[in-house]
Amino acid sequence: MRSTMRRWTVSNSVSACWSVCVFYLLAVSVIFTCRSACSVHRALRVANSSCASASASTSTSGRHVRSYVHLQGDVRQRKLFSFQKFFLRIGKDGTVNGTKSKDDPYSILEITSVDVGIVAIRGISSNLYLAINKKGELYGARNYGINCRLKERIEENGYNTYASAEWRNKKRQMFVGLSAHGRPLRGRKTRRKNTATHFLPILV
């Protein structure tokens, strides 16, 4: 009887120890799994945050660069071909008019962005700036000044218009324009919808 009791006690002790060991191993496994999952989750959050930050930085940087480049001066060499079939030219003597010649060196112009929507137009050969004075007269200026600041706008027909950024005539804008004979128009007589003020920039 005593022998049987000893066996039963030993058997129960072994079973209890085994149960404790199994429970301990399961607990350790669960804790390790939870920690691993938390670590992975934390790593994913950090990675996603870094990617989002990098993306936002790139996007913001891109917008800033584009704006910066524009304000610093986007320079283009063009010929301005009028709706009246003339190339705008700035002569060496400061005369502004139109020519039918495709080879006239005085019709090659340099268009530079000096501000948002504002450009300066310089004749490459004459080294004079296209200008509009307070009276609306077109001329070639030796030095860049307020008369040389022109508002550039793309119209519905795909042509560009260039208006004085400084001067107006009775609150109306004054535009660069050429008549049907290639002569310069006074700004006071020009209107945005008048095709005499419409020019097509042609790549040189």
C-alpha distance (Angstrom), angle and dihedral (degrees) to the residues before:
residue distance angle dihedral
M1 . . .
R2 3.78 . .
S3 3.81 89.7 .
T4 3.78 90.4 53.2
M5 3.80 91.7 49.6
R6 3.80 91.1 50.9
R7 3.76 91.6 51.1
W8 3.82 91.4 49.5
T9 3.82 91.9 48.5
V10 3.82 92.8 48.4
S11 3.80 91.0 46.1
N12 3.81 91.9 50.8
S13 3.80 91.7 46.9
V14 3.81 91.8 52.1
S15 3.82 90.9 47.6
A16 3.80 91.0 49.0
C17 3.80 92.2 48.8
W18 3.78 91.0 48.0
S19 3.80 91.3 50.0
V20 3.79 91.2 50.3
C21 3.81 91.0 50.0
V22 3.80 92.4 49.4
F23 3.81 91.7 47.7
Y24 3.82 90.7 48.7
L25 3.81 91.9 50.3
L26 3.81 91.6 48.8
A27 3.80 91.2 49.2
V28 3.81 92.2 49.6
S29 3.80 90.1 47.8
V30 3.81 92.4 50.9
I31 3.81 92.5 47.5
F32 3.81 91.8 48.6
T33 3.81 91.5 47.7
C34 3.81 91.9 49.6
R35 3.79 92.3 48.5
S36 3.79 91.2 48.1
A37 3.80 91.5 49.0
C38 3.79 91.0 48.2
S39 3.80 91.1 48.7
V40 3.79 91.9 49.6
H41 3.81 91.2 46.6
R42 3.82 90.6 49.2
A43 3.81 91.3 48.3
L44 3.80 91.2 49.9
R45 3.79 91.1 49.9
V46 3.81 91.2 50.8
A47 3.81 91.6 46.9
N48 3.79 92.9 48.5
S49 3.78 91.1 46.9
S50 3.81 91.1 50.1
C51 3.81 91.9 48.6
A52 3.80 91.9 48.2
S53 3.80 91.1 48.6
A54 3.80 91.9 48.0
S55 3.79 91.0 47.8
A56 3.80 92.8 48.8
S57 3.79 90.4 45.8
T58 3.80 91.9 50.9
S59 3.79 91.7 46.7
T60 3.78 93.2 48.2
S61 3.78 91.6 43.1
G62 3.80 90.4 51.4
R63 3.79 92.5 52.7
H64 3.79 91.6 46.1
V65 3.82 92.7 49.6
R66 3.79 93.3 49.9
S67 3.78 91.9 49.5
Y68 3.81 91.3 44.6
V69 3.80 93.6 50.6
H70 3.80 91.7 49.2
L71 3.78 93.8 49.8
Q72 3.79 91.8 46.3
G73 3.79 90.6 58.6
D74 3.77 129.1 -82.0
V75 3.82 103.7 -144.2
R76 3.81 121.7 -154.0
Q77 3.79 132.1 175.5
R78 3.79 109.9 -143.3
K79 3.77 145.9 149.2
L80 3.80 115.3 -129.5
F81 3.81 108.3 -136.9
S82 3.78 111.1 -165.0
F83 3.79 126.6 -139.6
Q84 3.83 84.3 -115.9
K85 3.86 89.1 63.6
F86 3.82 97.4 -106.0
F87 3.78 131.3 124.1
L88 3.80 111.5 -129.2
R89 3.80 110.8 -122.3
I90 3.81 135.4 -174.1
G91 3.80 109.4 -151.4
K92 3.78 125.3 -146.1
D93 3.82 89.6 -110.0
G94 3.81 91.5 55.3
T95 3.80 96.0 -100.2
V96 3.79 115.4 144.9
N97 3.79 117.4 -156.5
G98 3.81 143.9 121.8
T99 3.79 131.9 -83.7
K100 3.78 133.1 -166.5
S101 3.80 91.8 -152.3
K102 3.78 115.1 105.5
D103 3.81 90.3 -160.7
D104 3.80 99.0 54.2
P105 3.83 104.6 127.4
Y106 3.83 90.7 -154.9
S107 3.81 90.2 65.6
I108 3.82 93.2 65.0
L109 3.77 106.3 100.4
E110 3.78 137.1 -173.0
I111 3.81 113.4 -140.9
T112 3.80 115.2 -162.7
S113 3.81 127.5 -175.1
V114 3.79 106.9 -131.6
D115 3.80 97.4 170.6
V116 3.79 139.3 -7.3
G117 3.81 105.2 -51.9
I118 3.83 91.9 -8.9
V119 3.81 123.9 109.4
A120 3.78 139.9 178.9
I121 3.82 118.5 -143.1
R122 3.80 118.9 -154.4
G123 3.78 128.9 -176.8
I124 3.80 108.6 -124.7
S125 3.83 95.6 -149.5
S126 3.81 98.9 36.0
N127 3.83 94.5 37.7
L128 3.82 88.0 -143.0
Y129 3.79 128.1 130.5
L130 3.79 123.2 -124.3
A131 3.81 105.6 -114.6
I132 3.80 140.8 178.8
N133 3.79 118.0 -156.5
K134 3.79 128.0 -152.3
K135 3.82 90.8 -87.5
G136 3.80 91.3 55.1
E137 3.81 95.1 -108.2
L138 3.81 119.7 148.7
Y139 3.79 119.1 -135.1
G140 3.78 143.6 146.1
A141 3.82 113.2 -98.5
R142 3.79 121.4 -154.6
N143 3.81 93.6 -148.5
Y144 3.78 130.3 37.1
G145 3.81 112.4 -105.7
I146 3.80 143.0 144.0
N147 3.82 91.2 -67.9
C148 3.81 88.3 61.6
R149 3.80 96.1 57.9
L150 3.81 107.9 105.6
K151 3.79 130.4 -177.0
E152 3.79 109.4 -130.9
R153 3.79 117.6 -154.6
I154 3.81 133.7 169.7
E155 3.79 110.6 -133.5
E156 3.81 128.3 -148.3
N157 3.82 92.7 -96.9
G158 3.82 91.7 56.8
Y159 3.81 95.1 -105.3
N160 3.81 123.7 119.5
T161 3.79 128.2 -123.5
Y162 3.80 125.9 -155.3
A163 3.80 119.2 -156.1
S164 3.78 131.6 176.9
A165 3.80 109.8 -93.0
E166 3.82 91.2 -156.5
W167 3.80 109.9 35.4
R168 3.78 133.6 58.1
N169 3.78 134.8 177.8
K170 3.80 109.9 -134.5
K171 3.81 89.8 -27.1
R172 3.80 90.7 -50.8
Q173 3.78 120.3 120.4
M174 3.80 118.4 -114.1
F175 3.80 115.9 -136.8
V176 3.77 138.4 -160.2
G177 3.81 105.9 -107.5
L178 3.80 143.5 165.9
S179 3.80 125.6 -151.8
A180 3.81 125.2 -129.7
H181 3.83 86.1 -91.6
G182 3.81 94.9 50.9
R183 3.79 95.5 -104.7
P184 3.83 120.7 137.7
L185 3.79 116.2 -100.6
R186 3.77 122.6 -137.0
G187 3.76 110.0 -110.4
R188 3.81 91.6 -127.2
K189 3.81 89.7 66.4
T190 3.78 97.1 47.4
R191 3.79 129.8 97.7
R192 3.78 132.4 -173.6
K193 3.81 93.5 -118.1
N194 3.80 92.4 48.4
T195 3.83 105.6 103.3
A196 3.82 89.4 -146.0
T197 3.83 85.2 78.9
H198 3.80 94.9 50.0
F199 3.81 120.1 104.5
L200 3.77 133.1 179.7
P201 3.83 114.4 -144.9
I202 3.81 108.3 -134.3
L203 3.79 120.9 -162.5
V204 3.80 112.3 -116.8
